[in-house]
């Protein structure tokens, strides 16, 4: 799997969907947002946006 850090996971997912890319999952864990897709060769790609790490 390839992991790519992005500034805005939601916006990236919307851009990919608009181009016809299938997103296989998306989750917000608090410490980060994640989304998964496959490249044309079937390699899994994980998009990751770091969440707020400040103490509440």
Rosetta silent file (secondary structure, phi, psi, omega in degrees, C-alpha in Angstrom):
SEQUENCE: XXXXXXXXXXXXXXXXXXXXXXXXXXXXXXXXXXXXXXXXXXXXXXXXXXXXXXXX
SCORE:     score description
SCORE:     0.000 S_00000001
   1 L     0.000  142.588  175.105    0.000    0.000    0.000 S_00000001
   2 E  -104.280  131.754  179.428    1.097    3.534   -0.763 S_00000001
   3 E  -109.936  124.594  178.818    0.223    6.180    1.836 S_00000001
   4 E  -118.076  126.307  177.019   -0.146    9.780    0.672 S_00000001
   5 E   -85.620  130.131 -179.014   -0.549   12.653    3.124 S_00000001
   6 L  -124.628  156.865  179.269   -2.991   15.287    1.873 S_00000001
   7 L   -77.653  -33.421 -176.450   -4.053   18.685    3.203 S_00000001
   8 L  -142.087   93.620 -175.485   -7.802   18.143    2.658 S_00000001
   9 H   -61.478  -42.801 -178.440   -8.900   14.519    2.368 S_00000001
  10 H   -61.369  -44.585  179.575  -12.570   15.367    1.723 S_00000001
  11 H   -65.583  -40.092  178.988  -11.730   17.718   -1.154 S_00000001
  12 H   -63.560  -43.028  178.896   -9.300   15.191   -2.665 S_00000001
  13 H   -61.486  -43.772  179.825  -11.937   12.452   -2.509 S_00000001
  14 H   -63.044  -40.506  177.618  -14.475   14.715   -4.235 S_00000001
  15 H   -62.589  -43.776 -179.883  -11.963   15.554   -6.985 S_00000001
  16 H   -65.443  -44.035  178.573  -11.216   11.867   -7.536 S_00000001
  17 H   -60.857  -39.602  179.371  -14.907   10.898   -7.596 S_00000001
  18 H   -62.423  -24.361  178.609  -15.577   13.661  -10.159 S_00000001
  19 L   -94.814    5.151  176.566  -12.993   11.983  -12.390 S_00000001
  20 L    89.881   10.721  179.572  -14.664    8.573  -11.991 S_00000001
  21 L   -80.054  132.733  178.368  -12.284    7.093   -9.410 S_00000001
  22 L   -84.287  126.398  176.139  -13.903    4.576   -7.056 S_00000001
  23 L   -97.447  124.847 -173.791  -13.260    5.233   -3.361 S_00000001
  24 L   -90.687   -9.607  178.182  -13.372    1.986   -1.375 S_00000001
  25 E   177.483  154.141  179.805  -13.697    3.485    2.078 S_00000001
  26 E  -152.446  135.494 -178.056  -13.443    6.692    4.023 S_00000001
  27 E  -148.792  148.166  173.889  -13.197    7.258    7.772 S_00000001
  28 E  -115.908  109.988 -177.281  -12.532   10.066   10.258 S_00000001
  29 L   -94.998    5.148 -177.415  -10.743    8.680   13.328 S_00000001
  30 L    88.682  -53.171  177.324  -10.288   12.044   15.055 S_00000001
  31 L   -81.783   -7.287  178.268   -6.501   11.820   14.864 S_00000001
  32 E   177.646  154.997  173.944   -6.804   11.692   11.081 S_00000001
  33 E  -104.041  142.617 -176.908   -9.055   11.252    8.063 S_00000001
  34 E  -133.638  148.860  172.500   -8.430    8.336    5.719 S_00000001
  35 E  -147.787  150.851 -176.158   -9.673    7.225    2.304 S_00000001
  36 E  -130.113  142.173  176.873   -8.690    4.259    0.116 S_00000001
  37 E  -149.533  172.242  177.132   -8.586    3.635   -3.607 S_00000001
  38 E  -115.309  141.915  174.192   -6.737    1.447   -6.091 S_00000001
  39 L   -79.794  173.477 -177.273   -4.364    2.645   -8.786 S_00000001
  40 L   -58.417  -22.899  178.525   -4.739    1.255  -12.345 S_00000001
  41 L   -91.825    2.339  178.711   -2.395   -1.644  -11.483 S_00000001
  42 L    88.921   10.061  178.040   -4.439   -2.593   -8.403 S_00000001
  43 L   -79.780  129.856 -179.428   -2.070   -1.123   -5.825 S_00000001
  44 E   -73.190  134.003  177.492   -3.962    0.156   -2.777 S_00000001
  45 E  -118.753  132.109  176.216   -3.529    3.864   -2.056 S_00000001
  46 E  -111.409  126.596  172.397   -4.363    5.414    1.288 S_00000001
  47 E   -95.030  137.952 -177.233   -5.009    9.138    1.555 S_00000001
  48 E  -137.560  126.917  172.416   -4.335   10.559    5.006 S_00000001
  49 E  -115.136  120.780 -179.293   -5.088   13.977    6.470 S_00000001
  50 E   -63.272  134.062  178.321   -3.629   14.531    9.925 S_00000001
  51 L   -83.697 -177.344  179.714   -6.269   15.388   12.487 S_00000001
  52 L   -72.949  116.860 -177.943   -6.163   17.910   15.279 S_00000001
  53 L   -99.540    5.165  178.093   -3.489   16.714   17.718 S_00000001
  54 L   -71.953  145.600  176.078   -4.043   19.504   20.235 S_00000001
  55 L   -70.793  141.539  179.728   -5.226   18.473   23.696 S_00000001
  56 L   -83.197    0.000    0.000   -8.861   19.352   24.386 S_00000001
